[in-house]
Amino acid sequence: MSHPAGSPDHRYSESLIAPAVPVPAPAAPLRLGVMASGSGTNFEAIAQAIADGDLQAQIQVVIYNNPGAKVVARAERWGIPTVLLNHREYASREALDAAIAQTLRDAGVEWVVMAGWMRIVTNVLIEAFPNRVINIHPSLLPSFKGAHAIEQAFKAGVKITGCTVHLVQLEVDSGPILMQAAVPILPDDTLETLQARIQVQEHRIFPRAIAIAAHRELTAASTASPST
């Protein structure tokens, strides 16, 4: 018997792997820049969380690299400006990242959110926003890094996979983990049904992980500051 996406039967359940304590809201809304290459469902989940009051932030700009990417229409519906930076028009990854960083700075961005950005980033971007570049990956890192992570997990025959939100470092799909959600692979799953159920959890954890990242940085800064 099959089960609808996001609605596993009583034998299985998705679960969060993250701090259970509430995350205090920042003193001022976080200024986000979103980078996306495709449909933009994670972008929209973040925008909806902001609209619902679950994430104290505002999206300053959406950068996309593929002409015709569906994220553009989603951003337009939310009244958020978009900028096309087509990677095919740049001589190197570093040149693209320099243009991305400048666009983000011009938009007043504080935090960079890679929401389905299908390009490897370089230190040019990472160093422009140190410890403030966040990525989501459809596996329980450190397992199944790189492209086609869901297919990798499916073919490996593991019983549990999921998704991870983490800070970005130079090594692909590495960096401190902010939040994860575990998703069981059901006996009758296909790649399509598994992907759909992982995506449900991506939308669930991404906004909260952004808040966790900001709270951790604020806490670390407060601890490092000398008392007066």
Residue pairs with C-beta under 8 A, 6 or more apart in sequence:
1 9
1 188
2 188
2 193
3 9
3 186
5 193
5 196
5 197
5 200
6 14
6 196
6 197
6 200
8 14
8 184
8 186
8 197
12 184
12 186
13 184
14 162
14 181
14 182
14 183
14 184
14 197
14 200
14 201
15 181
15 182
16 179
16 180
16 181
16 182
16 204
16 205
17 140
17 162
17 179
17 180
17 181
17 182
18 178
18 179
18 180
18 181
18 205
18 208
18 209
18 212
19 212
23 208
23 211
23 212
23 215
24 215
25 56
25 211
26 56
26 211
26 214
26 215
26 218
28 56
29 56
29 57
29 58
30 55
30 56
30 57
30 58
30 110
30 111
30 210
30 211
30 214
31 57
31 58
31 60
31 108
31 109
31 110
31 111
32 46
32 57
32 58
32 59
32 60
32 109
32 110
32 111
32 112
32 113
32 210
33 59
33 60
33 61
33 62
33 63
33 103
33 104
33 107
33 109
33 111
33 112
33 113
34 43
34 46
34 59
34 61
34 62
34 63
34 113
34 115
35 62
35 63
35 64
35 100
35 112
35 113
35 114
35 115
35 117
36 42
36 43
36 62
36 63
36 64
36 69
36 71
36 114
36 115
36 116
36 117
37 64
37 65
37 66
37 69
37 71
37 116
37 117
37 118
37 119
38 66
38 69
38 70
38 71
38 116
38 118
39 69
39 70
39 71
39 74
39 116
40 62
40 69
40 70
40 71
40 72
40 74
40 75
40 115
40 116
41 116
41 199
41 202
41 203
42 115
42 116
42 136
42 202
42 203
42 206
43 59
43 62
43 71
43 74
43 75
43 115
43 116
44 74
44 78
45 202
45 203
45 204
45 206
45 207
46 55
46 57
46 59
46 113
46 115
46 206
46 207
46 210
47 59
47 74
47 78
47 80
49 55
49 207
50 56
50 57
50 58
50 59
50 207
54 207
54 208
55 207
55 208
55 210
55 211
56 211
57 111
57 210
59 78
59 80
60 80
60 81
60 104
60 107
60 108
60 109
61 80
61 81
61 82
61 83
61 103
61 104
61 107
61 109
62 71
62 72
62 75
62 80
62 81
62 82
62 83
63 82
63 83
63 84
63 85
63 100
63 103
63 104
64 71
64 72
64 82
64 83
64 84
64 85
65 84
65 85
65 86
65 87
65 96
65 117
65 118
65 119
66 86
67 84
67 86
71 82
71 116
72 82
75 81
75 82
76 82
81 107
83 103
85 96
85 99
85 100
85 103
87 93
87 96
87 119
90 96
90 99
93 119
93 120
93 121
93 122
94 122
94 124
96 119
97 121
97 122
97 124
97 125
97 128
98 124
100 125
101 124
101 125
101 128
101 129
104 112
104 128
104 129
105 128
109 129
110 129
110 132
111 129
111 132
111 133
111 134
111 210
111 213
111 214
112 125
112 129
112 132
112 133
112 134
113 134
113 206
113 210
114 121
114 133
114 134
114 135
114 136
114 168
115 136
115 206
116 136
117 135
120 172
121 133
121 168
122 170
123 170
125 133
126 133
126 168
126 169
126 170
131 167
131 217
132 213
132 217
133 167
133 168
134 165
134 166
134 167
134 168
134 178
134 209
134 210
134 213
135 165
135 166
135 167
135 168
135 173
135 175
136 163
136 164
136 165
136 202
136 206
136 209
137 145
137 149
137 163
137 164
137 165
137 166
137 173
138 149
138 150
138 161
138 162
138 163
138 195
138 198
138 199
138 202
139 145
139 149
139 150
139 152
139 153
139 161
139 162
139 163
139 164
140 160
140 161
140 162
140 163
140 164
140 180
140 182
141 164
141 166
141 173
141 174
141 177
141 180
142 173
142 174
143 153
143 158
143 161
144 152
144 153
144 156
144 161
145 172
145 173
145 174
146 152
146 172
146 173
150 161
150 191
150 194
150 195
150 198
151 191
153 161
153 185
153 194
154 161
154 185
154 189
154 191
154 194
158 185
159 184
159 185
160 182
160 183
160 184
160 185
161 182
161 183
161 185
161 194
161 198
162 180
162 181
162 182
162 183
162 198
162 201
163 180
163 181
163 183
163 198
163 201
163 202
163 205
164 177
164 179
164 180
165 177
165 178
165 179
165 180
165 205
165 206
165 209
165 210
166 173
166 174
166 175
166 176
166 177
166 178
167 175
167 176
167 178
167 213
168 175
169 175
178 209
178 212
178 213
178 216
179 205
179 208
179 209
179 212
180 205
181 201
181 202
181 204
181 205
183 194
183 197
183 198
183 201
185 194
186 193
186 194
189 197
